């Protein structure tokens, strides 16, 4: 008997669910045994025993599905496929680059998915499938497509923001732009960290997946996702180099500003230091000071001080 589920609740928390296809509702082209989609949260204390005892999965598969840290990978083990992917976190309360891992075990009769936190790709695929017609491997392919699609959207949006920031950084006030550049650089680093391994994982899936488990159209769809992911990885590498160029531009602007300020202070010092010197001499309680009895003495001393300061400033400017 096929179970009924409260889809809005599943879409809200993604805590756990089991979708079952009974033999009388299965498509003629699929196997004669019931097919399942099981989803669990990684922090479920019963997850390890459930995977080992209920589903009788290999210990390596269980460890990979429950490890705290994960890296995109794909391995064919027995009659199934172990796939680990990372999707962008589009939760408004979270950082975009804080990517969510999705661990998948799929064979001809079942698919098991495990996440640490709710994943938008999972909810979107769950909402869009017809469980009476969707085989487990089809669910896996749709998850790959949705993860790739959201990853592409996030990378393109990031590239667009960086190009807009490029124009803004050449305007007078670049302080705010410098902060944004730092945030974008962090996102690029995290996206790039997973993009290349994810493209390799999809390549391993294409070359290693059993032909009887995949149809040609599904292979083509996965190849398309792999091509998109690899292109995004290469674009992210180029964006990272672009960020370095923009950072060099900001550093050059800061250095020029420091040089101008240093020159200004040097110029001021060149004018007033001689005045201080002559003020000290004129204030000295010593007889025989030149021009002390002349009515133009003070003016002459000031002109001499200004002249010396100007000569000194011009000399400094020539050296710089």
N, C-alpha and C positions, 0 to 999 in steps of 0.2 A: 504494500500500500504506500502510495506517495505521500510524504509529509507536507503539511502546509505551514508557511512561515509568515511572520509579520515583517515584511520587507522594509518598511520605514524604520523599524527598530534596528534591523541588521545594518542598514545603511548608516544609521546614526553612530553606532558604537563599534561595529565589526568585531565584537568580542568572540563569538563562535557561532557556527551554524553548520548544518548538515543538509545537503540537498540530495534527494534520492530519486532515481529513475526506476520505476518498477518495470518488469519485463513486458507488461502489456502496453506500456506507453513508449517503449524504446523504438527508434527508427530501425527498419529492417536491415540496414547496412552495418549495425553495431552488433556487439556480442550478445549472447543470450543471458548473461548474468547482470544483475543490477549494477548501475554505475553511480558513483558517489562524488560529491565535492564536499570535502571536510575543510573547515577553516578554524584555526585556533590562534589564541594569543600566546606569544613566546613565554610570558611570565606565568602561564597556567601551571600550577604545581603538579598537576597530573599529566602533563603533556608527554614527558619522557616515557612513562609507563604505558600511556595510551598508544603512542607510536610503536613501542616495542611489542606490547602484548596484543592489543586489539588489531593493529594493522600488520604486525609482524614484519616491520621494516628492518633492514640491515642496520647494524650498530653505527656504521659510518654515516648513514643517512640520518639516523636519529641525532647524532652529535652535530652534524651540519645544520639540521633544522632547528636546533635548540641553543647553539652557541650564541654568546652575547655579541661577539664581533663576527662580521661576515664580510666577504668580498665577492663581487660578481664572479660566478663560475658555472660551469655546466659539465656534468659527468653522466655517462650512461652506465647504469649499474643493474645488471640482470635484465629484467624485462621492463624497467622503468627509467625515467630521466630525472636526475636531480639538478635543479636550476635555482640559482640565487641571483636576484636582480635588485636594483635600487631605483626607487621612484622619487620624484621631487615631492616635497612636502608643501602642498598648497593650502594648508590650514592657515587662516589669517593670523592666528595667535602664535604661529611658529615661524622660524626663519626658513626662507625658501631653500637655502643650501643644506638644511638639516634633513638629508635624504633618508627615506624609510626603506628598510630592506624587506624584500618579499622572498621567502623560501618556498620552493615548489617541488613537490614530488608527484609525478604523473606517470601512469601507465595506461593500458587499454581499458582498465576497469574502474579507475578512480583517480582523483586528483586531491592532493592535500596541500593547503597553503597555510603558512605561519607568518605572522607579522608581530612586531613589537608595539606598534602604534597603528591607529587607523590610517588606511591608505586610500586615496581618492580613486586610483585606478581600479582597485578591488571593488569598491562600491559601484563605480560606473559600469564595469563588466557585469556585476551581479544584477544590476537594474536592467541591463539590456539583453540578457540572454533568455532564450526559451528553453527551460530545463527539459522539456519533452523532446527536443531536437538537438541538443548540444552535447557532444561527446566530450570526455575529459580532456583530450588533447586539443580540442577546439577551444575549450575554456583557457588552456595554457597559452595558446597562440593569441587569443584575444587580450589576455593580460599583457603579453609582450607588446602587442600593438598599442595598447592604451598607455602603458608606461613610456614607450618610445614617443608617442604623440605628445604627452604632457611634458616630457623632457625637452622635446624639440621646441614647444611653445615657450618654455621657461628660458631656454638658451637664446632663442630669437629675441625675446623681450629684453634679456640682459644685454645683448649686442646692440639693440636699438637705444637703450638707455646710455650705454657707453659712448655711442656715437654722438648723442645729444650732449653728453658731458664734455666730449672733445671740443665742441664749439664753445661751450661755456667757460672752459679753462683758459681761453685766450682773451677773456674779458678782464677788466681791471680787478674786480673782487673775485678771487679764486679760493677763498678760505672754505666756503661751503662745498665747493667742488672737490677740494682735497679730501674732505671727509667722505663724500660720496664715492670717490675713487677708491678709497680704502675698503669700503663696503663691497663694491663691485669686484674688487680684486679677490676678496675672501670668497665670494660666490663662485667666481671662475675657478679658483683653486679646488674647491670642493666638487664642483661639477666635473672638472677635468679628472679628478682623482678616481671617479667611478666610470667616466665615459669610455676610456680606452679598455679597461677590464671588461666592461659590459659588452663592448663590441666583440672582444675575444670570446666571451662566453656564448654569444649568439653564433659566432663562427663555429665553435665546438659543437653546438647544437645542430647546425646544418650538416656538418661532416660526420657526426657520430650518431645521430638519431636513427633508430631502426626505420627502414623504408616502410615496413608493414604498419608502423604506428602513424606515420605521416603520409598525407597525400601530396601530390606534386604541387597543388595550389597552396597548401600550407607551407611547404618548403619555400615557395616563391615569396609568400608573405613574410616569413621569418628573414629571408635574405634581404628583403626590402627594409625591414627594421634594422638589420645589421648594417646595411649601407647608410641609413640615416644616422645611426649612432656613431659610426666611424667618422662620418662627415662632421657631426657635431663635435666630436673629440678633436678633430683637426682645427675646426673653427675656434674652439675654446683655447687651443694652443696659440693660435694667431692672436686672439683677444688678450691672452696673457702677455704676449710680447707688446701689444698695443698699450696695455696698462703700464708696462715698464717705460715705454717712450713718453707717455703722459707724465709719469712720475719724474722722469729726467727733466721734462719741461718745467714742472713745478719746482724741482730742486734748482734749476737754472734761474727761475724767477726769484726765488728766495735769495740765492746768492747775489744776484744783481741788486736786489733791494738792500742787502747788507752792505754791498760795496758803495752804493749811493749814500747810505747813512754814514758810513765810515768816512767817505770823502767830505761830506758836509761838516762832520765834527772836526775833521782835520783842517778844513778851511776856516772854520770859526776859531779854532785854536791858533792857526797861523796869524790871524788878525789880532787876537786879544793877548796872546802871550807877549809879543813885543811891548804892547801898551802896559801890561803888568810889570814888565821889566823896567820901562822908563818911569812908571809911577813909583816903583821901588827906589830907583836912583834919585828921582826928584824929591822923594820923601826922606832920603838919607840926611842925617844931621852932620853933613861934612861941608866945609867951605871949598870955594873954587869950582862949583858946578857951572858948566858952560851956560851962557845965555840967561843967567839968573837975574841980571840987571836990565835985560832987554824987554821991551813991551811986546815984542813979537816972539819971544822965546817959547812960550807955551804952544803957539800955533806951529812954529817950526818943528818942535819936538813931536807934535801929533802927526804932522805930515811925514816926518821921517819914520815914525812907527807904522803908519798906514802903508808907506812905500815898501818897507821891509816885509810887512805881512803879505802884501800883494805879490812881491817877488817870490816869497816863500810858497805861497799858494800856487802860483803859476809853475814853479818848479815841481811841486808835488803832483800837479795835474799832468805835466809832461811825463813824469815817471810812471803814472798810472795808465 
